[in-house]
Structures are given as structure tokens and as C-alpha cells.
Amino acid sequence: MKEKRKQIILPFILVSTGFLVIYCSSYWLVFIQLKLFDFHDEIFGLFIPMAISAFLTWFYFRKKLRLLDMAAKFKEITLFISFVLLMLPVLTFLFYLDEETGELTCLKNVDEILNNKPTMYYSIEMSSQHKEKSRLFVGRGYPGRGNEVGIGCYYICPLTNEGDNIHNNNIWIGTMFEEKFSNRLLDDKEKQEKLISQFLDSSAVLYSKYEYKTSFLKRLSNSDVRDDYMKAIQQTNLLHDDGNLIILIEQEGDYESRAGASLWWTVFFIISSNVVWVLLTIFVKLKETKRNTLPKK
């Protein structure tokens, strides 16, 4: 048991905790505190942690599992679970860092955004949303291993000072309606397209009655969501500067509760990951090491 703790259990605890602390500290320093880069959120907020987790699982913990006398199938399952256990605490805490460190700027008019330093959140007292200039981009995704098709309707319109005509086309406000539809191999594709068409029509009706609220807005950073809204803006005949676009979307709740329970979920995931690893390995015996013995004379 002592040997197993030393070679199997303790390394996972140290690596999982170290990965969480080192990566999240680096992320906070480089991207939040110093703001050295402005990459897509998904790169360092999702794909890099996934890649590191996969690297550690395959090149480090796979070797550790070779020390255990376990079936090949169980070893594969344990490796996949290890990959998920390493990744989840990091992703949850990165979300917490982004939300908790985001500043709120309270404004009376929309144009004041341009005269203040950029922040993640805004509260605007007075504004005009020019819905007659709205445009729509329809995005498609395939979650659930392609068994579903997700349709997102991204509506966006110019946002100006109250009563102003559209004179600054670089500040926009958007909202999105989404729905999922079955996309299994044997599904009737003609029926699927009909249901999607009905959803698109219903989203247009919903948007025509929709009223934007500007008490708690989020400024979109580089992300796939922002790209989808930009595709809607590019369909307008209004002059705008793609490099300086400010896209705002409404947020649920209030500023104080923006991070939700993500910190507690991080604590839960890091504790659970270590507990699950112990349970997966503690009942499996270590392989017996073969010792070379000298032949008797």
C-alpha cells in the first residue's frame, strides 16, 4: 500500500493540483492582469487545457497505470476518466477568473463607452436600439456526436444615445434564440428542415416583440459567439469598422452574482478528481517486479 501511494496516488494529487495552480495563475497574469494577448477565448480557455490534460494523461499517467495489474479495457476507461478529471477543475476555475475579474462600468449614455477604458460589463442608463436596422445570422452546430443539430439565430442592431440617429455604427447590441433538433441517421431530413424553418419564422416573431434591457451588459471578447454576431453585422449596408466593433449582449441576474457557484464547483471537481482516482486504483494490485537471481553453484 505504501508503494502504491508513492507511485500511483500521490503523483496524481500533485500533478492535478499543480496543473490547476500553475496554469490558472499564468492565465490570470498574462491575459487578465497584463492583457498581453487578445486571442480567441476558446484557445487558452478550452483547447490548451484539453491538450495539456491529454498530454499528461497519455505520456505520464499511462506509464503509471502500467505498474498496476489491470485489464486493458479497464485501463483505457481509467485513462479517459483521468483526462476528464484533470481538465474539469481548470476549465471551471478559468470561467470563475474571467467572470470574477470583469469590471463593471456604469454609463448614462452609449457614447460614453468610447471615452472610458474597455471593461467586460456595462450598465447603460439611456439608449436607443435601432431594431429596424437589425440583421440575422443563422448558425448551425452538431452537438451530441452529430445526433442533434443546433440552430442559433443571432440578431443584432445598432445601439446609440437615446433619440440619436445612427451616427456611430461601431456599437451594437445583440440577442440569440436557439433550439436543438434531432439529427439521427434514420430521421426524416425533409421533416427536420420543415421544423427548422418553423423555428426561424418563430424567432423572427419573438425578436419583433423583443425589448432590449441595458442594465447589465457584457462586452464580447474574441470568440466564436462574437464572430457569429459579426457575420450578422456584415449583412447590413451600414458603414462600420470590423477592427473596432463593440458588441454587447444582455446578461442574466446581476453583477454581484455573475460568477455563480463556479468557485465551489472548482473545489468540488478538484476534490472529486483525486477521490475518484484513488477509488479507481486503490483496489488494483501492483504488478510483481521480477528480480534477477544468481544461479546457485
Secondary structure by P-SEA (a helix, b strand, c coil): cccccccccaaaaaaaaaaaaaaaaaaaacccccccccccccccccaaaaaaaaaaaacccccccccccccaaaaaaaaaaaaaaacaaaaaaaaaaaaaabbbbbbcccccccccccccbbbbcbbbbccccbbbbbbbbbcccccbbbbbbbbbbbbccccccccccccccccccbbbbbbcccccaaaaaaaaaaaaaaaaaaaaabbbbccbbbbbcccaaaaaaaaaaaaccbbbbccbbbbbbbbcccccccccaaaaaaaaaaaaaaaaaaaacccccccbbbbbbcccc
